[in-house]
Structure formats: C-alpha cells, structure tokens
Amino acid sequence: MRLTTLYSFVFLSALAWLPQFTQASVLAIDYGNDFIKASLMKPGVPFDVLLNKDSKRKISSVVAWKKGDRLFGQDAFNLASRFPLDTFPSLKVLQAAPYDSEVTSYYTQISTAEVLESARKTVLLKQSDGTEWAVEELVAMKFAYIKHLAELVANEKVTDVIVTVPAYYSQFERDAIADAIEISGLRTLALINDGTAVAVNYAMTRTFSTPEYHIIYDAGASGIRATIASFTTASDPKTGASGTHIAIAGVGYDRTTGGVELDRRLREILIDAFNSKTRRDVREDKRGMAKLWKEAQRVKAILSANTDATAQVESLAWDIDFKQKITRAQFEEKCKDLKGQFAKPVEDALKNAGLTIDNITSVILTGGSTRTPMVQAALKAAVGEDKIALNVNADEAAVLGAALHGASLSRQFKTKPIKVTDISVHDIQASYFAASSSSTSRPRSITTLIFPAGSKVGTKKVLTFKRKEDFTIFLDYKDSFAPGFPTRMLEVELGGVTEAIANLTERGAVDPVVKATLTLSESGFVSVTDAVAFGEIKDESIAGKLKGLFGAGSSSNEEATAESAENIPPRDTESASASSTSAASSASASPSAAPEKKAPVENTITLTVDTKFTTIPPMTVDEKKKARSRLRAIDAEETAKTRREEARNTFESYLYRLRDLLDEDNKDTPFKKCSQQSERKEITEKLEESFSWLADRGDLAETSQFLDKRIALETLEKPIIHRYQEIEAFPQALNNSQMWNWSTRLFLHEARQNLTAEIAADLPSKWTKEELDGLERTLKEHEAWLSEWVEKQKEVKPNEDPVIETTEMKARAKVLETHLQKLWKRKVPKALKKPKTTSTTATEAAKETGAGANETEGDGADEPEIKVEFDDQQVPLADEEEKPGHDEL
C-alpha cells in the first residue's frame, strides 16, 4: 500500500465534517528546475500527487512551441532537439536574474534558447518567430497548466496555491515567483522553503516522544540545501491538544552545485568525444547541443545504477551518428572538484545551528541528485553511513508536505496539528541618512542589522527615529547572496513627517519621534508595513502628575535616538554596533525589545509609506495585467483551435461512416433496408461534395463551417435513422400497451366481483359502478385505437415512414395506466357498526309520551341509531344501567 493512501485516511478523514458550501481546494506546487510536482488538497479527493494527461506523477518543467502549438511536460522536453529556439527549460535559475549576471551567462551554456535584456534589466527569452517572453510569463504558463490539471480533478475552480522555493531565495526571486503565480490566475497562499516542506512530510505519520534533530539534505537540479529541523511534541496552551512542533535551526546551501551542473559536465564529455571523432565543433549546432543535453541526462541516470553506459544519438549533427561508451569513473573524474561541495551545506547548517553531527538523529535524503553515487559517497564520508536515511519519497516529499502545510493555513481544513517555525538565511539591514547638522556637512548614515540570518519569519521590528523631516529607509542584504545580484532590496520614503511632528508639538508632545514597523513575513518578504509619528503628551492634572510620579511618565529613555553614526553613505557602511551612539536605535530593533503599548489615538499620526524598487523591481500592476491578458489570449486561441480540430475530426469521421453505410457491398444492412434509393442518391451526392470541400478548404475552414456541413448531411440521414429507431422500439411499445390492456381487464373482472359481494353484504366498497364503467370505456377506446393502427403499421415497409409513432403509443398507454393506478391505489373505507339503544333512553322516551317504564321494555330495536364522534370516527354509545324515576324516589 502506498503511503499516500495512509495520508489520505489520516488527514482527509478530518475534513468530512465540513459542510459542502465551505469546501475549498488548496493547490501545492513543488517547482523544480527539471520537474514540477503538484498535489491537491480537497475534501473527497485522495491526498496524492496530481497526474498529468499521460498519468505521470512528475512533469518536466519545460514549455515549448511546435509551429504555433504550445506544449508542456515531456512533450515539450522532447521538442528541444527539433525546435531548440522554441523550447525553454531550466527557467528556475533565471528567476529575477540580472541580464549581466553570471547566472544568465551560465544559462546560455545549458540551454539553446536566445536571451535578451528586458526594460527591468532582467532576462527576456525570444522565440524563433520573434515573440519575446519574460521569465515570469513562461513560469506562469507552467503554473496555469498545473492549475488546469488540478481543476479537472477538483471539478471546480482552484485559486489558492502554496509553492516551494529554496531557502536561499532572495526577495527578488520570491517576488518573481509571486508575480508568476498572479499572472497564472492563482493566488499566493504562501511560499514555503522546500526543506521545511519535507520536514512537514516527515512529521505527517510520526510522533516524537523526545526531541530530535534531523538534517533534510536536498540535492536538486539547481542547487543543494541542507536544512536542520528539530521535531518535538508539545501541547497547545489554548486547546491543550498535543501536536508536533517543527523548528528550523539552521540552513546551509550551495547555489551552483546541483544536477544541472552534473548534466553539463557529462555533456562536455560527450561534446569532446564527438568533436575528436569528427574534427568539427558540435557547439555550433543548436539542435545537436539540445540532443546531447537530453542524452547526458539519460546517461547520468544509467550511471547511477551501472558502472558504464553507452551514449548513442542518431544524426547528432551534420547527419553524423554518434555513439560513445561512458564510464562512471570518467564522469566522477570530470566532477572531482565538486566532491567537497556536496557535503559543505551540511557543515554550514550545523555551524549556523550551533550543533554537531552527534546531535543529529538522521540525514534524510531528498531530491533527484541524491541518487548519484558520488553525491552519496561524499555525504556518507561527512556524516557517517549510519546517519543516512531513505525514509521519505525523494521526489514527492516536498510537495506533499507543502500541501499539508497549505491546508493548515486555510480555514477550510482541519489537519493534524503541526506547528512550523522557519527562519531566513540572509542578513538583512536597514540604513538611513541622519539629519544634517549644517548645510555644508556631508550627510551621515546609520546602518542597523534588523533581521540577522536565522531570524524567525513572521516577526516584526520597530525602529524609532528622532527626525523632523521626511526621510528614506534603505533595506539591503548585508552580503552579496549571488554573483551579479544587487544587495539593495528596496527604498522606503516616509512622508508627512514635518507636518506630523509640528502637529504633535502643538498638542504638547515632548520630543515626538517617528516609528517604522518592519516585517519579515512568513513567506520571507521584507517590507515596511507601517510608520507613525508619536509623541508622549504629559497630563498636567493632579492625577496625571501622580501617575507620572509612580513610573508612568515619558518613555523617552526606552526609545531610540538614532542620530549618530559613521559619516559615510548608507550602502557602504558597516552595521552600527550596540555600543555606538546609535545603540538605542539598535536596541529598539532587537528581537528581545520589550513590546510597546499601543499609544492613544491623539498621540499618533499616520505617515505615508512609499516603497520604491531601484535595483530589480518586481513586475508592476500594469505589466502583470498585460502579461495575464497575453496568456488569456493564448488560452482562448488554443481553446478555439482545439474546438476547430475536434469539429474537423468529428466531421471527417462522420463522412467515412456514411461512406461505409452507402457501400454497395453492404446490401443487407439496416441502413439499406430503412432507406430509399432516392435518399441514398441524394446523400451520396452530398457526401462527395463534402469530401471535395474538406480536401480543398478544410485547412482554412472555421469551426462553424464544419458544423454546418455535418448538419446538412445529418438532415438527410435523420429520416432513415428515425425509421430504424421506430422499427427497433415498436415491439417493446406494443408489448407495453398490451400489458396495460390485460392488467386493466383483470382488474375490472375482480373489481366487479368484489363490488357485487360487498353490496350483498351491505359493506363499503373502494369503487362505484360508475367508476368501473369509466375505466372500461377508457380500456375499450385504447384497444380499439391500438387494433386499428397496429394493423395499418403492419402494411408499412421498412423504408417508409411509420404511420404510428411509438411516442404516441406510449402516451395513450400512459392514459390508461394513470386511470387504472388511480383506482388501484384507493383504500377501502371503514365499515360502520350500529349501536344498541339503552334502557334509559327508552324510559325517557316513554315518559315524554306519557307511557310507564314497563310499557317501553323490549322495544329498543325500533329506536333510531345514536352515535358519538371521536376524532372523526363514529363510535356507538355503550349500554347504561337503568336509573330510578321520580315515582320510585
């Protein structure tokens, strides 16, 4: 049994209590450089990996065009050797990459696609027909394709998505992924680090009696990541329920060493072998390079299980066939300089977490490149073979973990309680210019490390500034995270400061300041979410003075002054130390800073926050709208094209079917028996005309024309089909009519006998004679009509239109059926019993007529019936004892 079946039982069974109108879907996408995996979390749908149209569990991360037809997955991957300029693989490495960066140069080595520079200084990719696409647009096409697959399974619209990203992804790259999600028509529920997603998957079916540390070693195509996660079991203080807590303690990574680099080096071996044999450089042939890239990936997979493999490509370039034996030793020799890089992320993660390998329970392998023997060998040498664990699905653990985490973020689902605490891996600092002391002095600057590497995501910091004029906060990475990428993330202008400070001063505020709230979101985005001007207004009343006397006065001692720093520009400064004159500012931004009480409304004035992207800007709203319109236009065009192709194929199949029916060799077919010579001739002429039109105009015809041509032929064929259908349906319709005739006669015979017996016994009857006579008239009318028209139908030939329709036969039989059922279902009325007269009644009646009591005895049978009704039922009076008269008293 697959583990996913167990997951479905454990987690999705908790979703059954949700009412139908609250059900929703959460899509999880593990976006890899080579492959995409997706999973849908929806009540009633098994929790598993989505399959594509070819029933594949992982989809090649490629989009390609074949003469105007857009393809995805393996179909797109296979086109690279035929249409190298229209095939776009490995787009993950180009996320937000500057055009002049090393990443872009590296991409040109692994892909045959043509790259251009965009207006945002990022990368555009150009098709052979000149069409240019931003990387975000091409990635959005893949996401839209996954969305379509999910909607086919969910049978409803899917909007919310959670996407895995490497932990080392910068804000620029995360922005690019978020833009692609929006362009695709999805909504970002969250971005989750892929190592964290695997940790969630690991905790799905496990409990932890004691705290454990595990390393999630993810060797993917675009890089290697090592994530140290702690697993503990804790109780929720609010509900008391026990759950698993996953805390990320450290991360190490290598952005350049991965499966792509291994493929590239293996292809270099093949290139050298081909060039040495032919004395020509295959690098000059784009199709040849694309073929070798595909072959290198195939050979690498074989070498993971065998010591040698044979590379073979037919007509590689210039009509030259290529065949070469490659050994694992050759491959490992080519990659020997990378061996030290395979284990380094583990060492870095341990260092960042402050742990040693002895603290680690296991090293969990995930990612496709962990199957490579030299990667496993390097890792075993570093951590020990006994630490290596293969207890998660290397390909699917991340997407299944992301799906569960996404469901836990949505209010529509109730899942196993797994709390996740993640961290950022880059140092993030804020810098700003201090107010100038004079007009001639050089502006001073202050730099504060606000989110050091290892900071928990989902946290906020408040910086306090003693400023009286508008100013700008610069947010930067402390160090370069990748060659060619800028460190400046964004610039935030705080406006309205001068007016706000003056306003607070007029209200009596003492030393008003500016407070800015900086947020590190759960998805790893840094932003300035709020800025206000604040001033403590003293209360001069006796109560206010007493309050200030006992420690509730001004909090100016706790706020940052942030006015002294090195006299250098903000992008060139080092972080201000806690012992410098800006220590108060750093303290206010520290994670351990005491939470500030919310100030009264009159003490706070909101400032304007204007965020600018001066290095690698994300796509603007207008750019995303334009990109989405382009994708919608392509989708609409492809939908129309699909409908046209379906209409043509259906029309062409219909023509061949008609031609077979008209074949002279088929003499005893139902079509021949039910059609006349003139009809067949007319259809033949129309059929020949249609074949001729299809050959001449079929490639240019519109969908409506195919439909019109088919309708014209169906109109001629319809009478023949109708005759055949009537012949097929007539026996059953006749049997049905005769059955109701027989049933009605049987009923009438028994009903009349019962009616005669009930009248003789003075008992109530279900029917009256008039009702039975009415039913008999209906029966005779139906029998007469049926007898007359059935005889006429017997004389009709198979190729003639019927004189009696089966629909009419069914309708007339229904009239008789309804009449019969109405009487048959009637209930028998209840019989009425006659009561006995009492002696008291007789005595009273005698007294009223002047007779004595003795004269009335024995005459009770002649008295009228006396009844009392209870609950709509007639009940006779019971006999009563004689009561003494006046004379006896």
Buried (B, 14 or more C-beta within 10 A) or exposed (E): EEBBEEBBEBBBEBBEEBEEEEBBBBBBBBBBBBBBBBBBBBBEBBBBBBBBEEEBBBBBBBBBBBEEEBBBBBBBBBBBBEBBBBBBBBBBBBBBBBBEBBBBBBBEEBBBBBBEEBEBBBBBBBBEEEEEBBBBBBBBBBBBBBBBBBBEBBEEEBBBBBBBBBBBBBBBBBBBBBBBBBBBBBEBBBBBBBBBBBBBBBBBEEEBEEEBBBBBBBBBBBBBBBBBBBBBBBEEEEEEEEBBBBBBBBBBBBBBBBBBBBBBBBBBBBBEBBEEEBEBEBBEBBBBBBBBBBBBBBBBBBBBEEEBBEBBBEEBBEEBEBEBEBBBEBBBEBBEEBBEBBBBBBBBBBEBBEBEBEBBBBBBBBBBBBBBBBBBBBBBEBBEEEBBBEEBBBBBBBBBBBBBBBBBBBEBBBBBBBBBBBBBBBBBBBBBBBEEEEEEEEBBBBBBBBBBBBBBBBBEBBBBBBBBEBBBBBBBBBEEBBEBBBBBBBBBBBBBBEEBBEBBBEEEBEBBBBBBBBBBBBBBBBBBEBBBBBBBBEBEEEEBEEEBEEEEBBEBEEBBBBBBBBEBBBEEBEBBEBEBBBBBBBBBBBEEBEEBEEBEEEBBBEBEBEEEBEBBBBBEEEBBEBBBEBBEEBBEEEEEEEEBEEBBEEBBEBBEEBBEBBEEEEEEBBBBBBBBEEBBEEBBEBBEEBBEBBEEEBEEBEBEBBBEBBEEBEEBBEBBBBBBEBBEBBEEBBEBBBEBBEBBEEBBEEBBEBBEEBEEEEEEBBBEEEBBEBBBEBBEEBBEBBEEBBEEBEEBEBBEEBEBBBEEBBEBBEEBBEBBEEBBEEEEEEEEEEBBBBBEBBBBBBBEEEBEBEEBEEEBEEBEEEEEEEEEEEEBBEEEEEEEEEEEE
